[in-house]
């Protein structure tokens, strides 16, 4: 039985979607989607309840820098029964699609 990872282009993520950013703290501080929940990849398993609560009944869009780490997390979350989707191309694609980013201080930012 094969598994196809659910994937979406950054520009196709709906406004107001539930986002999970799995990058490291320094990457997050440099620029992130304002509405994203930040849980570094190494903390995902231990913070699954927090992720599940953040997602609620909604689809969860998982993002990292270019899409590799978020793909791993998306596969794990799908195995846990969540409706999770990998954001193809990560934050680089997010910015290229013209999606807003803020810095740790909440100011508009460009990667």
QUIRATA-V649494 format. One record per backbone hydrogen bond with DSSP energy under -1.0 kcal/mol. NH is the residue of the N-H (numbers start at 0). CO is the residue of the C=O. E is the energy in kcal/mol with one decimal. If there is no record, write none. Layout:
NH_CO_E / NH_CO_E
//
This chain:
7_85_-2.5 / 11_8_-1.7 / 12_9_-1.3 / 16_13_-1.8 / 19_60_-2.7 / 20_36_-3.1 / 21_62_-2.5 / 27_23_-2.4 / 28_24_-2.6 / 29_25_-1.3 / 30_26_-1.1 / 31_101_-2.5 / 35_32_-1.7 / 36_18_-2.4 / 38_20_-2.1 / 40_21_-2.0 / 42_39_-2.7 / 43_40_-1.1 / 46_42_-1.4 / 47_44_-1.2 / 50_46_-2.0 / 51_47_-2.9 / 52_48_-2.3 / 53_49_-2.3 / 54_50_-2.4 / 55_51_-2.2 / 57_54_-2.1 / 59_82_-3.0 / 60_17_-3.1 / 61_84_-3.1 / 62_19_-2.9 / 70_66_-1.1 / 71_67_-1.6 / 72_68_-2.2 / 73_69_-2.9 / 74_70_-2.3 / 75_71_-1.9 / 76_72_-2.9 / 77_73_-2.6 / 78_74_-1.9 / 79_75_-1.3 / 80_77_-1.7 / 81_76_-2.5 / 83_81_-1.4 / 84_59_-2.7 / 85_5_-3.0 / 86_61_-2.8 / 87_7_-2.7 / 89_86_-1.9 / 90_63_-2.4 / 91_64_-1.9 / 92_88_-1.6 / 93_89_-2.2 / 94_90_-2.5 / 95_91_-2.2 / 96_92_-1.9 / 97_94_-2.0 / 98_93_-2.2 / 101_31_-2.9 / 102_106_-2.7 / 103_28_-1.7 / 105_102_-2.3 / 108_100_-1.8
//
